[in-house]
């Protein structure tokens, strides 16, 4: 993997982590509100899980392959 690819992946990881944290805050706020929207809460949680999976895939790309 080239250095440019690693830099692009690292940049994308940083953006995804920020979005993941923002969703954490939004989910917590929505869950604690008096008139919470369960559908919206479910959608936010699903998006958060998708982000987590995407982050994991990108992190695995940064790990160098070792020849056995």
C-alpha positions in Angstrom: 0.0 0.0 0.0 1.3 3.4 -0.9 1.8 6.2 1.5 -0.9 8.3 -0.2 -3.4 5.5 0.2 -2.5 5.2 3.9 -2.9 8.9 4.3 -6.3 8.9 2.6 -7.5 6.0 4.8 -6.2 7.7 7.9 -8.1 10.9 7.0 -11.3 9.0 6.3 -10.9 7.1 9.6 -10.7 10.4 11.4 -13.8 11.7 9.8 -15.7 8.5 10.5 -14.7 8.5 14.1 -15.9 12.1 14.5 -19.3 11.1 13.0 -19.4 8.0 15.2 -18.9 10.2 18.3 -21.5 12.7 17.1 -24.0 9.9 16.7 -23.2 8.8 20.3 -24.1 12.2 21.6 -27.3 12.4 19.4 -28.4 9.0 20.5 -27.8 9.8 24.1 -29.7 13.1 23.8 -32.6 11.5 21.9 -32.8 8.5 24.3 -33.1 10.8 27.3 -35.6 13.2 25.8 -39.2 13.2 27.1 -40.8 12.6 23.7 -38.3 10.4 22.0 -38.8 9.1 18.5 -38.1 5.4 18.6 -37.8 5.1 14.8 -35.2 7.9 14.6 -33.4 6.4 17.5 -33.3 3.0 15.8 -32.0 4.6 12.6 -29.2 6.5 14.4 -28.1 3.2 16.1 -28.1 1.4 12.8 -26.0 4.1 11.2 -23.6 4.0 14.2 -23.2 0.3 13.7 -22.5 0.7 10.0 -19.9 3.3 10.8 -18.3 1.0 13.3 -18.1 -1.7 10.7 -16.7 0.7 8.1 -14.0 1.9 10.6 -13.0 -1.7 11.3 -12.6 -2.5 7.6 -10.5 0.6 7.0 -8.3 -0.1 10.1 -7.7 -3.6 8.8 -6.4 -2.1 5.5 -3.8 -0.2 7.4 -2.4 -3.4 8.9 0.4 -4.6 6.7 0.1 -8.1 5.2 2.7 -10.5 6.5 3.9 -13.3 4.2 3.7 -16.6 6.0 
